[in-house]
Amino acid sequence: MAVFLDHAATSPLRPEALSALNQALLQLGNPSSIHSHGQATREILEQARDQIANSVGCNRSEVVFSSGGTEANNQAVKGIWWSRSSSERKLIISSPLEHKALLDPIQWLVEHEGAELVELPISNGHVSLAALEEILRERSQEIVLISLMWVNNETGVITDIEAVTEIAKPYGIPVHSDAIAALGRIPIDFAKSGLYAMSISGHKVGAPIGIGALVVRRDAKPVNLIHGGGQERGLRSGTMNYSLASAFGAAAELAVRQMSETQSRLRVLRDKIETAITAAIPSAVLTAKNSIRVEHNAHFIFPGVNNDSLLFLLDQQGISVSAGSACQAGVLGPSHVLIGMGYSEADAASCIRVSLGYNTTEADVDVFVNGLIEAYPKALAASPMP
């Protein structure tokens, strides 16, 4: 029995998204054309924009479609930097726990544009809001932007984004959030959040890979990355992919509509996994046990075990889980998130992430638990002594 418990990496295509995709693909036209064919595809695109806007609590004009979360993060961070930085203002505030899709563009700005990065200290997987307040009191005139994940893709820890924007508001500092792991998992209201911009991605909620969006305030004017036509408020030039947008809209709408019921069900399954594994393997560590976190994610450290050995043995049983982010070119190494939380490199190379999704069943969970308990002693024996 094949079991897929890596929904934080990608989630299976929803039938409703596939249906929307197929119907849109049959419609001929360029959404920028003024003839009837073009206007038919424009209607498909704008319906998808409405679905996304309704799903995340924003105005439809604030949805800028992209190729995915990585492009949205790049557009947000670089675009805001280019629009606000100066010889006196070069500071970006973030954390060591961010996804590489956010850390790498920030690091690019550090290396190529003279940016300065200040990473907030971490306690139990959460960023320190007290430290953020102190930095803003002392250096507000130097800060270009604040960028923090809403939900951590490895540990599942939730950042209090509204608290972050409240702290930043008196200083007029824009806040961007990578909300890719949050969409369809926790309630999102962009208008209420106080955010300047927010990145989301389709394939995390059951749309195809290759579509995402940057939700950006109507009065915001970040500099665009892509030139050539002025589509998508001028922030993302190029012929708009109305078929993938349609699939994204359908998937997001369904994920948000079913979120409460789905997450409640997955919490029961997640708790079953954590209880069974910690009972069978007392040395296992739950990295975010006492943190505020999402219901579908379980993140373990198995001290003394190389996670590549454990992943291999589970894969041999047809069980797909992860050691963390899937977006690092297939390179398996210590989790930078766990290192940022204060764990040793050895522990950060001994972690397993189990992430459940809308189609996860109790049978899937039983197969995983039994498979991991069987694989653990073999992985331990195969791992080199420290």
Secondary structure, DSSP 8 states (H G I E B T S, - for coil): --EE-BTTT-----HHHHHHHHHHHTS---TT--SHHHHHHHHHHHHHHHHHHHHHT--GGGEEEESSHHHHHHHHHHHHHHHH--SS--EEEE-TTS-HHHHHHHHHHHHHH--EEEE--EETTEE-HHHHHHHHHHHGGGEEEEE--SB-TTT-BB--HHHHHHHHGGGT--EEEE-TTTTTTS---HHHHT-SEEEEESTTTTS-TT-EEEEE-TT-----SB-SS-TGGGTB-S---HHHHHHHHHHHHHHHHTHHHHHHHHHHHHHHHHHHHHHH-TT-EETTTTS-B-TTEEEEE-TT--HHHHHHHHHHTTEE-BSS-S-STT-----HHHHHTT--HHHHTSEEEEE--TT--HHHHHHHHHHHHHHHHHHHHHS---
